[in-house]
Amino acid sequence: MKTRFLIFLKHNAFLLCLLASLINPLFAQLIETEKLDTVNLIITYNLSFRPDTNDLANVREEKMSLIVGNQISLFASYNRLINDSLLMGLNERADLNQITAAAMAGRASTRFNFYITKNHNKNQMIFDDQIFNEYYTYLEPLKEIRWELTDYKDELLGYEVQKAVAYYGGRRWEAWFTHQIPISDGPYKFNGLPGLILKIYDSENHYVFLAESLAKKQEERVFGRKIQNRINLTKKEFFIVQHNAAENLILQMREWGNPVEVINRLEENLRRRNNPIELTAD
């Protein structure tokens, strides 16, 4: 029986990694959460992106959420927020069967596992991400993006918007922000303009964030950041880990003796994810 179990582990390593990635975030939800701020505004963005530079006709879309508080904001994939709320009804006594059931029933898929916390009081941004079963974090200063304001104006969601341009993460970005909402924030890491960013896209249109709705608080609500074991890195160190993660997984699967066709299929899927939001760590 033990031998059969070891053979199963070797030939189903990737499946087990996927199962762990489903369950691990749910275990994390059972631990303590650090309260960040009170919800003032929630902006829902539609993110249109091209994950594969070799197949630019392949355009994906995903909903993203920016939760704005008094001094702190949180940005994440809408589905990631939903996934991390699955265990709100469970407590620390929940057993493995309950956790697994919650993981397998209604888990929404996402290509983006990161959480971005902007602390405007401390002029600090925290980037948290999950790569397979490990959690990483690094810090960045706020307002380091050098924007160039233009005279171009338009209208979005009933707000007058103004165009600004900047270079960040190896891309040229064009942002449309509104003075009518004097919040120096926006999707992803973007901030530092004299108003909320309602639309931003890179010059190649590989990533386009477009605000779809703004919801002001209707009742007193707080949001937080999960307290969990994370590996603290610099931004450049994280980029190296992220770059090497796929190759390390392939090597591990080969060492475990997974079937060649399974490894080839995984390699092809990973090759199609070659176009991250940030191309450089500078």
Backbone as CSV, one residue per row, in Angstrom:
resi,resn,N_x,N_y,N_z,CA_x,CA_y,CA_z,C_x,C_y,C_z
1,MET,0.835,-1.204,0.000,0.000,0.000,0.000,0.872,1.256,0.000
2,LYS,1.942,1.243,0.793,2.839,2.389,0.854,3.495,2.635,-0.493
3,THR,3.901,1.543,-1.179,4.545,1.676,-2.492,3.585,2.295,-3.492
4,ARG,2.329,1.842,-3.502,1.322,2.405,-4.410,1.117,3.886,-4.145
5,PHE,1.122,4.261,-2.877,0.920,5.665,-2.528,2.078,6.519,-3.050
6,LEU,3.313,6.019,-2.919,4.471,6.766,-3.414,4.429,6.907,-4.922
7,ILE,3.984,5.857,-5.625,3.856,5.929,-7.086,2.814,6.973,-7.463
8,PHE,1.705,7.004,-6.714,0.663,8.018,-6.966,1.224,9.425,-6.799
9,LEU,2.029,9.633,-5.748,2.607,10.953,-5.521,3.500,11.363,-6.685
10,LYS,4.305,10.445,-7.170,5.229,10.781,-8.249,4.503,11.139,-9.535
11,HIS,3.468,10.396,-9.861,2.797,10.571,-11.156,1.662,11.586,-11.110
12,ASN,1.394,12.122,-9.954,0.320,13.107,-9.849,0.784,14.351,-9.096
13,ALA,2.060,14.670,-9.257,2.626,15.805,-8.525,1.934,17.102,-8.873
14,PHE,1.699,17.309,-10.147,1.084,18.573,-10.556,-0.349,18.676,-10.047
15,LEU,-1.072,17.541,-10.110,-2.430,17.531,-9.584,-2.439,17.872,-8.109
16,LEU,-1.479,17.331,-7.364,-1.415,17.604,-5.935,-1.064,19.067,-5.668
17,CYS,-0.197,19.635,-6.512,0.140,21.057,-6.365,-1.096,21.916,-6.563
18,LEU,-1.899,21.536,-7.557,-3.116,22.300,-7.819,-4.091,22.179,-6.662
19,LEU,-4.244,20.955,-6.130,-5.152,20.751,-5.010,-4.690,21.555,-3.799
20,ALA,-3.376,21.553,-3.571,-2.846,22.320,-2.451,-3.091,23.805,-2.630
21,SER,-2.977,24.269,-3.884,-3.205,25.692,-4.135,-4.660,26.067,-3.905
22,LEU,-5.567,25.075,-4.024,-6.970,25.328,-3.723,-7.216,25.417,-2.227
23,ILE,-6.554,24.536,-1.495,-6.854,24.411,-0.070,-6.052,25.378,0.783
24,ASN,-4.792,25.611,0.433,-3.924,26.439,1.267,-4.478,27.825,1.554
25,PRO,-5.016,28.548,0.537,-5.565,29.869,0.851,-6.724,29.807,1.834
26,LEU,-7.420,28.665,1.839,-8.557,28.531,2.744,-8.092,28.274,4.170
27,PHE,-6.993,27.509,4.310,-6.407,27.383,5.637,-5.967,28.746,6.140
28,ALA,-5.394,29.544,5.236,-4.892,30.866,5.624,-6.018,31.756,6.144
29,GLN,-7.237,31.535,5.606,-8.358,32.375,6.015,-8.726,32.142,7.479
30,LEU,-8.322,30.977,8.022,-8.688,30.646,9.388,-7.792,31.337,10.405
31,ILE,-6.680,31.928,9.955,-5.799,32.588,10.897,-6.185,34.044,11.031
32,GLU,-5.514,34.710,11.917,-5.870,36.077,12.266,-5.710,37.036,11.092
33,THR,-6.589,38.023,11.019,-6.531,39.051,9.980,-6.199,40.393,10.615
34,GLU,-5.260,41.092,10.009,-4.880,42.417,10.469,-5.838,43.454,9.888
35,LYS,-6.547,44.162,10.746,-7.458,45.194,10.270,-6.659,46.332,9.657
36,LEU,-7.053,46.751,8.448,-6.346,47.814,7.751,-7.050,49.154,7.850
37,ASP,-8.334,49.195,7.490,-9.028,50.476,7.413,-10.522,50.229,7.272
38,THR,-11.269,51.323,7.234,-12.711,51.281,7.024,-13.010,51.562,5.558
39,VAL,-13.909,50.792,4.981,-14.245,50.935,3.561,-14.970,52.251,3.310
40,ASN,-14.440,53.048,2.392,-15.112,54.275,1.954,-15.656,54.148,0.538
41,LEU,-14.920,53.434,-0.301,-15.273,53.355,-1.714,-14.723,52.062,-2.297
42,ILE,-15.522,51.422,-3.153,-15.070,50.228,-3.866,-15.216,50.479,-5.363
43,ILE,-14.101,50.381,-6.075,-14.116,50.576,-7.524,-13.880,49.231,-8.185
44,THR,-14.769,48.867,-9.099,-14.617,47.635,-9.857,-14.067,47.970,-11.234
45,TYR,-12.958,47.334,-11.573,-12.333,47.517,-12.878,-12.463,46.246,-13.699
46,ASN,-12.592,46.409,-14.998,-12.460,45.280,-15.908,-11.042,45.317,-16.459
47,LEU,-10.329,44.227,-16.270,-8.975,44.121,-16.805,-9.001,43.259,-18.058
48,SER,-8.607,43.852,-19.169,-8.450,43.128,-20.426,-6.956,42.938,-20.645
49,PHE,-6.511,41.701,-20.850,-5.074,41.460,-20.951,-4.748,40.362,-21.965
50,ARG,-3.537,40.431,-22.472,-3.022,39.457,-23.427,-1.869,38.708,-22.768
51,PRO,-2.099,37.494,-22.305,-1.073,36.785,-21.534,0.080,36.229,-22.372
52,ASP,-0.117,36.122,-23.696,0.870,35.473,-24.556,1.260,36.413,-25.701
53,THR,2.511,36.856,-25.715,2.963,37.770,-26.772,3.037,37.079,-28.132
54,ASN,3.024,35.753,-28.139,3.044,35.013,-29.400,1.644,34.747,-29.949
55,ASP,0.640,35.148,-29.184,-0.750,34.966,-29.609,-1.557,36.157,-29.094
56,LEU,-1.351,37.310,-29.723,-1.985,38.538,-29.250,-3.480,38.581,-29.520
57,ALA,-3.971,37.637,-30.334,-5.419,37.558,-30.554,-6.128,36.958,-29.346
58,ASN,-5.361,36.324,-28.470,-5.919,35.722,-27.256,-6.035,36.797,-26.179
59,VAL,-7.249,37.302,-25.978,-7.504,38.360,-25.013,-8.362,37.805,-23.883
60,ARG,-7.875,37.951,-22.671,-8.616,37.498,-21.485,-9.168,38.709,-20.734
61,GLU,-10.178,38.470,-19.912,-10.744,39.527,-19.086,-10.947,39.018,-17.665
62,GLU,-10.778,39.920,-16.725,-11.010,39.554,-15.332,-11.407,40.802,-14.549
63,LYS,-12.292,40.628,-13.596,-12.731,41.724,-12.746,-11.713,41.935,-11.624
64,MET,-11.413,43.197,-11.345,-10.487,43.567,-10.282,-11.169,44.575,-9.371
65,SER,-10.757,44.612,-8.110,-11.394,45.500,-7.127,-10.361,46.358,-6.414
66,LEU,-10.669,47.639,-6.292,-9.887,48.571,-5.480,-10.760,49.010,-4.315
67,ILE,-10.345,48.652,-3.109,-11.077,49.009,-1.898,-10.333,50.166,-1.237
68,VAL,-10.982,51.303,-1.130,-10.338,52.517,-0.633,-10.837,52.835,0.770
69,GLY,-9.892,53.026,1.690,-10.226,53.425,3.047,-9.818,54.867,3.301
70,ASN,-9.672,55.225,4.567,-9.295,56.592,4.910,-7.836,56.889,4.570
71,GLN,-6.960,55.923,4.858,-5.540,56.108,4.589,-4.913,54.941,3.831
72,ILE,-5.641,53.840,3.738,-5.101,52.616,3.154,-6.060,52.096,2.093
73,SER,-5.497,51.527,1.022,-6.315,50.890,-0.009,-5.798,49.483,-0.273
74,LEU,-6.678,48.656,-0.817,-6.340,47.272,-1.136,-6.812,46.972,-2.544
75,PHE,-5.922,46.409,-3.368,-6.276,46.059,-4.747,-6.026,44.574,-4.969
76,ALA,-7.012,43.899,-5.563,-6.891,42.464,-5.821,-7.893,42.044,-6.870
77,SER,-7.694,40.855,-7.383,-8.681,40.253,-8.270,-9.980,40.030,-7.508
78,TYR,-11.091,40.347,-8.152,-12.400,40.134,-7.526,-12.560,38.668,-7.133
79,ASN,-12.156,37.763,-8.010,-12.291,36.339,-7.708,-11.397,35.915,-6.549
80,ARG,-10.229,36.532,-6.440,-9.360,36.208,-5.319,-10.017,36.635,-4.003
81,LEU,-10.641,37.800,-4.015,-11.349,38.261,-2.819,-12.490,37.311,-2.465
82,ILE,-13.195,36.828,-3.499,-14.283,35.871,-3.265,-13.726,34.577,-2.688
83,ASN,-12.631,34.077,-3.263,-12.038,32.826,-2.789,-11.631,32.923,-1.321
84,ASP,-11.043,34.046,-0.949,-10.567,34.196,0.418,-11.693,34.483,1.402
85,SER,-12.896,34.627,0.883,-14.058,34.818,1.757,-14.859,33.530,1.930
86,LEU,-14.415,32.447,1.280,-15.183,31.201,1.304,-15.350,30.639,2.712
87,LEU,-14.355,30.877,3.556,-14.390,30.271,4.885,-14.884,31.232,5.962
88,MET,-15.495,32.345,5.548,-15.979,33.293,6.541,-16.954,32.632,7.515
89,GLY,-17.656,31.611,7.036,-18.629,30.942,7.902,-18.017,29.827,8.725
90,LEU,-16.711,29.528,8.484,-16.051,28.471,9.237,-15.166,29.100,10.309
91,ASN,-14.798,28.299,11.278,-13.897,28.797,12.323,-12.694,27.876,12.434
92,GLU,-11.875,28.105,13.452,-10.642,27.329,13.583,-10.903,25.861,13.862
93,ARG,-12.151,25.480,14.171,-12.460,24.073,14.430,-12.873,23.327,13.162
94,ALA,-12.931,24.027,12.051,-13.323,23.375,10.808,-12.354,22.246,10.478
95,ASP,-12.890,21.098,10.073,-12.012,19.975,9.750,-11.649,19.978,8.271
96,LEU,-10.785,19.046,7.881,-10.280,19.003,6.507,-11.396,18.792,5.503
97,ASN,-12.400,17.977,5.852,-13.504,17.735,4.923,-14.276,19.019,4.627
98,GLN,-14.514,19.824,5.657,-15.229,21.094,5.458,-14.404,22.047,4.587
99,ILE,-13.110,22.111,4.866,-12.238,23.013,4.119,-12.147,22.580,2.663
100,THR,-11.982,21.273,2.437,-11.888,20.765,1.067,-13.190,21.013,0.316
101,ALA,-14.324,20.796,0.990,-15.618,21.019,0.343,-15.771,22.486,-0.057
102,ALA,-15.348,23.376,0.828,-15.435,24.801,0.510,-14.521,25.150,-0.649
103,ALA,-13.363,24.480,-0.712,-12.412,24.769,-1.792,-12.940,24.316,-3.141
104,MET,-13.593,23.152,-3.157,-14.002,22.570,-4.430,-15.359,23.070,-4.909
105,ALA,-16.139,23.662,-4.021,-17.483,24.119,-4.402,-17.508,25.632,-4.523
106,GLY,-17.499,26.095,-5.738,-17.673,27.518,-5.974,-16.408,28.331,-6.003
107,ARG,-15.236,27.699,-6.036,-13.994,28.450,-6.102,-13.870,29.089,-7.472
108,ALA,-13.723,30.385,-7.495,-13.630,31.126,-8.750,-12.180,31.180,-9.207
109,SER,-11.959,31.022,-10.496,-10.600,31.015,-11.027,-10.074,32.434,-11.190
110,THR,-8.755,32.566,-11.067,-8.110,33.861,-11.272,-6.693,33.638,-11.785
111,ARG,-6.229,34.566,-12.611,-4.839,34.540,-13.063,-3.957,35.388,-12.146
112,PHE,-4.583,36.100,-11.216,-3.848,37.063,-10.402,-4.076,36.786,-8.922
113,ASN,-3.039,36.306,-8.240,-3.146,35.958,-6.828,-2.634,37.054,-5.903
114,PHE,-2.140,38.136,-6.464,-1.530,39.161,-5.625,-2.556,40.010,-4.881
115,TYR,-2.087,40.578,-3.767,-2.774,41.642,-3.034,-1.821,42.836,-3.001
116,ILE,-2.331,44.028,-3.290,-1.511,45.236,-3.233,-2.127,46.179,-2.209
117,THR,-1.381,46.469,-1.163,-1.835,47.356,-0.095,-1.045,48.658,-0.171
118,LYS,-1.744,49.774,-0.326,-1.094,51.084,-0.362,-1.409,51.815,0.939
119,ASN,-0.360,52.156,1.663,-0.507,52.908,2.908,-0.038,54.336,2.646
120,HIS,-0.989,55.245,2.490,-0.654,56.618,2.129,-0.047,57.385,3.304
121,ASN,-0.333,56.972,4.522,0.279,57.605,5.696,1.775,57.329,5.749
122,LYS,2.143,56.090,5.455,3.543,55.673,5.533,4.273,55.798,4.198
123,ASN,3.531,56.233,3.151,4.127,56.328,1.811,4.746,54.994,1.413
124,GLN,3.973,53.928,1.634,4.494,52.570,1.454,3.469,51.687,0.759
125,MET,3.968,50.818,-0.095,3.111,49.855,-0.790,3.628,48.449,-0.497
126,ILE,2.704,47.560,-0.137,3.045,46.162,0.149,2.486,45.290,-0.964
127,PHE,3.349,44.494,-1.567,2.929,43.575,-2.616,3.026,42.154,-2.075
128,ASP,1.881,41.472,-1.964,1.819,40.081,-1.515,1.402,39.206,-2.687
129,ASP,2.078,38.075,-2.858,1.706,37.181,-3.954,1.964,35.741,-3.547
130,GLN,1.308,34.850,-4.263,1.452,33.410,-4.032,2.007,32.775,-5.299
131,ILE,3.102,32.036,-5.169,3.670,31.276,-6.283,3.628,29.812,-5.878
132,PHE,2.740,29.070,-6.517,2.451,27.705,-6.122,2.049,27.699,-4.647
133,ASN,2.817,27.064,-3.759,2.380,26.968,-2.366,3.155,27.876,-1.423
134,GLU,3.928,28.785,-1.968,4.687,29.713,-1.150,4.098,31.118,-1.256
135,TYR,4.192,31.870,-0.155,3.694,33.240,-0.110,4.876,34.198,0.037
136,TYR,4.864,35.250,-0.769,5.971,36.206,-0.800,5.450,37.623,-0.602
137,THR,6.327,38.494,-0.140,5.970,39.893,0.023,7.190,40.768,-0.199
138,TYR,6.953,41.965,-0.746,8.018,42.964,-0.839,7.398,44.349,-0.741
139,LEU,8.235,45.337,-0.413,7.788,46.705,-0.210,8.260,47.597,-1.354
140,GLU,7.454,48.609,-1.645,7.816,49.648,-2.598,7.351,50.988,-2.053
141,PRO,8.063,52.069,-2.366,7.576,53.395,-1.956,6.421,53.834,-2.849
142,LEU,5.505,54.607,-2.280,4.436,55.192,-3.073,4.945,56.415,-3.824
143,LYS,4.188,56.832,-4.808,4.427,58.073,-5.544,5.796,58.113,-6.210
144,GLU,6.324,56.946,-6.600,7.601,56.945,-7.302,7.415,57.037,-8.820
145,ILE,6.173,56.899,-9.276,5.895,57.003,-10.713,5.916,58.478,-11.115
146,ARG,6.676,58.800,-12.124,6.789,60.186,-12.586,5.791,60.418,-13.724
147,TRP,4.710,61.082,-13.389,3.648,61.325,-14.359,3.886,62.625,-15.120
148,GLU,3.498,62.617,-16.364,3.478,63.824,-17.185,2.025,64.127,-17.540
149,LEU,1.507,65.233,-17.029,0.120,65.594,-17.288,-0.009,66.200,-18.684
150,THR,-1.109,65.895,-19.358,-1.376,66.457,-20.678,-2.633,67.333,-20.595
151,ASP,-2.947,67.972,-21.704,-4.149,68.810,-21.767,-5.357,68.046,-22.308
152,TYR,-5.172,66.768,-22.654,-6.276,65.984,-23.223,-7.296,65.658,-22.139
153,LYS,-8.586,65.841,-22.480,-9.665,65.558,-21.544,-10.762,64.758,-22.235
154,ASP,-11.524,64.051,-21.421,-12.607,63.209,-21.940,-13.604,63.009,-20.810
155,GLU,-14.497,62.036,-20.979,-15.483,61.725,-19.944,-15.604,60.221,-19.792
156,LEU,-15.600,59.767,-18.542,-15.770,58.351,-18.223,-16.695,58.228,-17.020
157,LEU,-17.684,57.364,-17.130,-18.637,57.125,-16.034,-19.262,58.419,-15.527
158,GLY,-19.399,59.403,-16.414,-19.995,60.661,-16.033,-19.027,61.642,-15.378
159,TYR,-17.747,61.278,-15.291,-16.735,62.143,-14.696,-15.831,62.704,-15.793
160,GLU,-15.442,63.962,-15.641,-14.452,64.527,-16.551,-13.087,63.968,-16.179
161,VAL,-12.360,63.461,-17.176,-11.062,62.854,-16.919,-9.979,63.565,-17.733
162,GLN,-8.771,63.493,-17.208,-7.613,64.102,-17.846,-6.561,63.022,-18.077
163,LYS,-5.807,63.165,-19.147,-4.815,62.158,-19.521,-3.447,62.481,-18.931
164,ALA,-2.771,61.426,-18.450,-1.399,61.532,-17.971,-0.627,60.333,-18.495
165,VAL,0.671,60.479,-18.682,1.496,59.391,-19.201,2.690,59.175,-18.275
166,ALA,3.188,57.934,-18.262,4.344,57.611,-17.421,4.948,56.298,-17.903
167,TYR,6.189,56.068,-17.506,6.865,54.800,-17.758,6.986,54.060,-16.433
168,TYR,6.586,52.797,-16.448,6.663,51.997,-15.219,6.732,50.521,-15.588
169,GLY,7.637,49.806,-14.936,7.742,48.366,-15.142,8.074,47.967,-16.560
170,GLY,8.799,48.824,-17.272,9.190,48.499,-18.636,8.135,48.777,-19.681
171,ARG,7.085,49.486,-19.293,6.014,49.821,-20.237,5.692,51.317,-20.160
172,ARG,5.159,51.847,-21.254,4.643,53.211,-21.271,3.143,53.145,-21.012
173,TRP,2.680,53.880,-20.001,1.280,53.823,-19.583,0.583,55.154,-19.841
174,GLU,-0.676,55.071,-20.244,-1.525,56.240,-20.403,-2.698,56.099,-19.437
175,ALA,-2.834,57.086,-18.571,-3.868,57.035,-17.535,-4.860,58.167,-17.721
176,TRP,-6.117,57.886,-17.400,-7.171,58.896,-17.388,-7.706,58.977,-15.969
177,PHE,-7.522,60.145,-15.342,-7.915,60.322,-13.947,-8.892,61.484,-13.839
178,THR,-9.623,61.520,-12.724,-10.605,62.577,-12.529,-10.307,63.393,-11.282
179,HIS,-10.306,64.722,-11.432,-10.151,65.623,-10.292,-11.395,65.602,-9.407
180,GLN,-12.510,65.108,-9.950,-13.774,65.118,-9.206,-13.782,64.099,-8.073
181,ILE,-12.867,63.142,-8.127,-12.681,62.200,-7.014,-11.231,62.358,-6.566
182,PRO,-10.965,63.255,-5.612,-9.584,63.591,-5.226,-8.908,62.513,-4.384
183,ILE,-8.803,61.319,-4.953,-8.130,60.195,-4.308,-6.943,59.814,-5.182
184,SER,-5.744,59.916,-4.644,-4.535,59.652,-5.423,-4.262,58.149,-5.470
185,ASP,-5.103,57.457,-6.210,-5.016,55.995,-6.246,-5.505,55.504,-7.596
186,GLY,-5.422,54.195,-7.790,-5.861,53.599,-9.040,-5.646,52.109,-9.020
187,PRO,-5.897,51.427,-10.128,-5.726,49.973,-10.176,-4.257,49.582,-10.089
188,TYR,-4.044,48.338,-9.718,-2.705,47.780,-9.583,-1.880,48.673,-8.661
189,LYS,-0.663,49.019,-9.030,0.198,49.837,-8.180,0.096,51.323,-8.496
190,PHE,-0.712,51.671,-9.465,-0.711,53.042,-9.958,-1.295,54.011,-8.936
191,ASN,-0.597,55.120,-8.744,-0.981,56.143,-7.780,-0.189,57.407,-8.087
192,GLY,-0.436,58.460,-7.312,0.369,59.661,-7.428,-0.202,60.762,-8.294
193,LEU,-1.394,60.557,-8.849,-2.049,61.596,-9.638,-3.043,62.357,-8.760
194,PRO,-3.392,63.592,-9.128,-4.321,64.384,-8.303,-5.783,64.004,-8.502
195,GLY,-6.048,62.703,-8.508,-7.403,62.211,-8.683,-7.399,60.727,-8.981
196,LEU,-8.550,60.085,-8.817,-8.680,58.644,-9.022,-8.505,58.279,-10.495
197,ILE,-7.722,57.233,-10.755,-7.533,56.724,-12.122,-8.720,55.836,-12.486
198,LEU,-9.424,56.219,-13.548,-10.565,55.425,-14.007,-10.208,54.514,-15.172
199,LYS,-9.158,54.863,-15.883,-8.718,54.014,-16.995,-7.214,54.156,-17.152
200,ILE,-6.547,53.029,-17.394,-5.115,53.060,-17.660,-4.755,51.866,-18.526
201,TYR,-3.863,52.091,-19.477,-3.468,51.033,-20.411,-2.046,51.291,-20.882
202,ASP,-1.360,50.219,-21.261,-0.009,50.378,-21.785,-0.081,50.676,-23.273
203,SER,1.026,51.112,-23.849,1.041,51.588,-25.229,0.737,50.486,-26.240
204,GLU,0.903,49.220,-25.838,0.617,48.094,-26.732,-0.781,47.528,-26.519
205,ASN,-1.510,48.088,-25.543,-2.834,47.558,-25.178,-2.782,46.093,-24.742
206,HIS,-1.672,45.719,-24.124,-1.581,44.369,-23.574,-2.333,44.270,-22.246
207,TYR,-2.389,45.398,-21.523,-3.133,45.465,-20.256,-3.962,46.741,-20.241
208,VAL,-5.270,46.581,-20.067,-6.180,47.721,-20.046,-7.078,47.586,-18.819
209,PHE,-6.950,48.532,-17.886,-7.813,48.595,-16.703,-8.854,49.677,-16.953
210,LEU,-10.121,49.308,-16.862,-11.208,50.251,-17.102,-12.227,50.166,-15.971
211,ALA,-12.446,51.273,-15.271,-13.430,51.290,-14.180,-14.826,51.082,-14.732
212,GLU,-15.579,50.197,-14.096,-16.951,49.902,-14.513,-17.977,50.443,-13.526
213,SER,-17.615,50.485,-12.265,-18.570,50.970,-11.257,-17.833,51.473,-10.033
214,LEU,-18.475,52.410,-9.338,-17.971,52.939,-8.071,-19.087,52.811,-7.050
215,ALA,-18.794,52.201,-5.941,-19.808,52.004,-4.895,-19.321,52.620,-3.596
216,LYS,-20.046,53.617,-3.096,-19.710,54.224,-1.823,-20.256,53.362,-0.694
217,LYS,-19.644,53.488,0.485,-20.041,52.639,1.609,-21.489,52.913,1.999
218,GLN,-22.204,51.847,2.264,-23.582,51.954,2.718,-23.693,51.679,4.215
219,GLU,-22.693,51.013,4.744,-22.673,50.682,6.162,-21.222,50.588,6.609
220,GLU,-21.015,50.541,7.895,-19.663,50.483,8.448,-19.050,49.113,8.159
221,ARG,-17.994,49.101,7.356,-17.310,47.856,7.017,-15.812,48.077,7.091
222,VAL,-15.098,47.036,7.472,-13.639,47.128,7.530,-13.052,46.106,6.563
223,PHE,-11.824,46.329,6.162,-11.121,45.335,5.356,-9.742,45.123,5.955
224,GLY,-9.141,43.976,5.654,-7.875,43.637,6.297,-6.933,42.861,5.415
225,ARG,-5.796,42.566,5.976,-4.733,41.798,5.311,-4.457,40.575,6.167
226,LYS,-4.472,39.420,5.548,-4.269,38.183,6.293,-2.864,38.123,6.879
227,ILE,-2.795,37.688,8.118,-1.506,37.483,8.768,-1.098,36.034,8.522
228,GLN,-0.091,35.851,7.690,0.358,34.500,7.380,1.867,34.521,7.167
229,ASN,2.452,33.353,7.150,3.899,33.249,6.964,4.260,33.582,5.521
230,ARG,4.991,34.673,5.349,5.424,35.094,4.025,6.941,35.190,3.984
231,ILE,7.491,34.978,2.812,8.924,35.142,2.600,9.168,36.577,2.158
232,ASN,9.935,37.326,2.951,10.208,38.724,2.656,11.378,38.836,1.693
233,LEU,11.146,39.515,0.581,12.166,39.694,-0.440,12.218,41.154,-0.871
234,THR,13.256,41.493,-1.622,13.231,42.748,-2.350,12.438,42.510,-3.638
235,LYS,12.082,43.583,-4.323,11.337,43.442,-5.561,12.145,42.656,-6.593
236,LYS,13.429,42.971,-6.711,14.262,42.264,-7.688,14.396,40.790,-7.344
237,GLU,14.501,40.470,-6.061,14.579,39.070,-5.646,13.288,38.336,-5.996
238,PHE,12.154,39.004,-5.782,10.869,38.381,-6.111,10.774,38.100,-7.612
239,PHE,11.209,39.029,-8.433,11.159,38.830,-9.884,11.989,37.618,-10.300
240,ILE,13.115,37.404,-9.634,13.957,36.236,-9.933,13.232,34.951,-9.556
241,VAL,12.627,34.946,-8.363,11.869,33.767,-7.917,10.723,33.481,-8.875
242,GLN,10.005,34.520,-9.251,8.871,34.365,-10.168,9.326,33.835,-11.522
243,HIS,10.447,34.353,-12.004,10.974,33.928,-13.308,11.396,32.457,-13.286
244,ASN,11.958,32.008,-12.162,12.484,30.644,-12.071,11.446,29.618,-11.634
245,ALA,10.281,30.067,-11.170,9.301,29.155,-10.572,8.845,28.070,-11.536
246,ALA,8.506,28.452,-12.764,8.007,27.473,-13.732,9.072,26.430,-14.054
247,GLU,10.301,26.896,-14.277,11.389,25.969,-14.596,11.646,25.009,-13.440
248,ASN,11.600,25.528,-12.210,11.820,24.665,-11.046,10.728,23.613,-10.909
249,LEU,9.484,23.992,-11.212,8.385,23.030,-11.146,8.571,21.929,-12.177
250,ILE,8.965,22.288,-13.395,9.192,21.291,-14.453,10.292,20.328,-14.044
251,LEU,11.393,20.859,-13.503,12.497,20.007,-13.060,12.044,19.056,-11.966
252,GLN,11.238,19.551,-11.023,10.744,18.710,-9.940,9.860,17.595,-10.474
253,MET,9.008,17.920,-11.438,8.127,16.902,-12.002,8.918,15.834,-12.745
254,ARG,9.976,16.240,-13.425,10.826,15.255,-14.117,11.514,14.338,-13.106
255,GLU,11.999,14.932,-12.006,12.660,14.126,-10.970,11.703,13.126,-10.354
256,TRP,10.428,13.492,-10.256,9.429,12.603,-9.683,8.903,11.580,-10.683
257,GLY,9.367,11.650,-11.907,8.989,10.648,-12.897,7.614,10.805,-13.487
258,ASN,7.103,12.043,-13.578,5.799,12.258,-14.199,5.854,11.928,-15.683
259,PRO,4.738,11.495,-16.267,4.703,11.151,-17.697,5.136,12.329,-18.569
260,VAL,5.836,12.019,-19.647,6.369,13.053,-20.533,5.246,13.914,-21.101
261,GLU,4.122,13.291,-21.472,3.031,14.064,-22.069,2.443,15.077,-21.079
262,VAL,2.426,14.725,-19.795,1.927,15.651,-18.772,2.875,16.835,-18.635
263,ILE,4.179,16.555,-18.611,5.176,17.618,-18.490,5.155,18.524,-19.708
264,ASN,5.028,17.940,-20.896,4.987,18.745,-22.119,3.767,19.659,-22.149
265,ARG,2.632,19.140,-21.679,1.413,19.942,-21.656,1.557,21.109,-20.667
266,LEU,2.171,20.828,-19.526,2.388,21.882,-18.533,3.356,22.936,-19.071
267,GLU,4.428,22.492,-19.714,5.403,23.431,-20.283,4.742,24.349,-21.303
268,GLU,3.874,23.787,-22.131,3.193,24.590,-23.134,2.271,25.620,-22.481
269,ASN,1.555,25.211,-21.444,0.670,26.145,-20.742,1.458,27.275,-20.092
270,LEU,2.599,26.948,-19.500,3.419,27.959,-18.851,4.059,28.897,-19.864
271,ARG,4.415,28.364,-21.050,5.003,29.208,-22.091,4.015,30.261,-22.578
272,ARG,2.739,29.961,-22.474,1.716,30.905,-22.932,1.482,32.044,-21.937
273,ARG,2.142,31.973,-20.801,2.028,33.048,-19.800,3.362,33.794,-19.747
274,ASN,3.657,34.498,-20.802,4.973,35.132,-20.935,4.898,36.658,-20.950
275,ASN,3.773,37.217,-20.556,3.581,38.660,-20.704,3.034,39.250,-19.397
276,PRO,3.875,39.394,-18.369,3.420,39.928,-17.082,3.120,41.423,-17.165
277,ILE,2.436,41.935,-16.177,2.113,43.372,-16.151,3.407,44.184,-16.129
278,GLU,4.336,43.791,-15.284,5.628,44.474,-15.226,6.690,43.633,-15.921
279,LEU,7.387,44.229,-16.860,8.422,43.521,-17.600,9.773,43.608,-16.895
280,THR,9.969,44.640,-16.106,11.227,44.831,-15.384,10.941,45.210,-13.939
281,ALA,11.946,45.004,-13.079,11.806,45.337,-11.665,12.253,46.756,-11.364
282,ASP,12.717,47.473,-12.349,13.208,48.840,-12.149,12.058,49.839,-12.133
